[in-house]
Amino acid sequence: MKNTEILDFALKAISDRHGEDTEAYDMRGISILSDFFVVTSAGSNRQLHAIANSIVEEAHEHNYTDYRIEGTRDSNWLLIDLGDVVVNIFTKDAREFYNLEKLWIDGKQLEVKED
């Protein structure tokens, strides 16, 4: 599966569960860790886990099973490693605290449509 297809289904899953302030960065040629980094916010831990579950469901619908999830049920931050796409889901306070976007300043910020 192409990395852009993985990015698309991850962004769709985030949008379906109303992730907020979603940003995506194209890191191809800049980072050896991943081609795309995505960050989004959730209004609560419950929504954070709903977004993560939605991404996993989309992955399975696309027959994509090469992913890992970092974080626990009580976490305010979940990381979903989809190989060439890494998705970070934060509660609003945790996102503000960690401010991961500063790490990707050299990447090209992509336009993300939020429905």
N, C-alpha and C positions, 0 to 999 in steps of 0.2 A: 504494500500500500504506500502511496506517495505521502511524503511529509505534509504537503499542502492539504491532502484529503483528511489526514489525522487532525490537522489544525482546524479545518472546517467543521468536522463533527464535534470537536471539543468546544468550539465557539457556539455551535448550535445548542449543545447541551447546557452551556452556561446561560445562554439567552432564554432557553425554555424554562429554566428555574430562576430567572430574574436576577442573575448576578449583576452587581452594580459596578460602575466605573471600570469596566473591563478594558485592559490594555494588552496588546500583543506586539511582540518585537521580533523582527527578522534578524537573526544572529548568524546567518550563513556567512562563512568566511571570517567571522570574528571570534566565535566561541567554539571550542572543541567539545563542549558538553552537550549542546543541543542546537538544532537549527532555529527553533522558535521557542520563545518564552511567553507565557500568558499569565496575567495576574488579574484576579477579580475579587470583589468584596461581597460578603453576605451579611445580612442584618442580624443574624443569630447563628448559634452553633447548629441549630436544627436545619436552617437554610444551607449552611456550609456543607453539611453532610448530604443534603438533598442534591446539591449541585454535583458533588463528587459521585453520588450514585447515578445521576443522570449521565455523566461522562462515561462511567463504566458500562451503563446500559447501551449507550451509543456505540461504544467500542465493540461490544458483543454483537450488536445489530450489523456492524460492518465486518464481522468475523475477525476482529483484531483483539488478540488476547495477550499481546506482549506489553504489559504495563505493570507498574508497581505503585502502591500507595504508601506514603509515609505520613504518620500521624496517628492519633488515637481518637476514640470516641469523645474524649474531653478536650481535644486540641482546638485551638483557635486558628490553626493553620494546617491545612492539608496540602501535600504535594503529590501530584499524580504525574509519574514519569511514563510518558508514552513513547519513549525512545527519542525520536527527533523533535518531539514537542513535550515541553514541561509546563504543567499547569499548577499555579499556586492559588489556593483559595483561602482567603483570610476573613476573619471577622474585621469589622472596620477599625477597631482599636489596634488589633495585631498588625494590620497592614500599615497603619500610620507609624507604629513603633518600629517595625523592621525596614520599611521603606526600600524594598528590593528594587524598585524601578531605577534607583540610582546606579545599580550594578550594570544595567543594560543601556546606559546612556549612549554608548557607541553604536547600538543597534538601530535599525530603521523601524520607527514606530509605525505599525500598520493601522489602517482605518478599520475599526470594529463597529459594526452596526448592532445597536441594542434595540430589541423589539419591546 
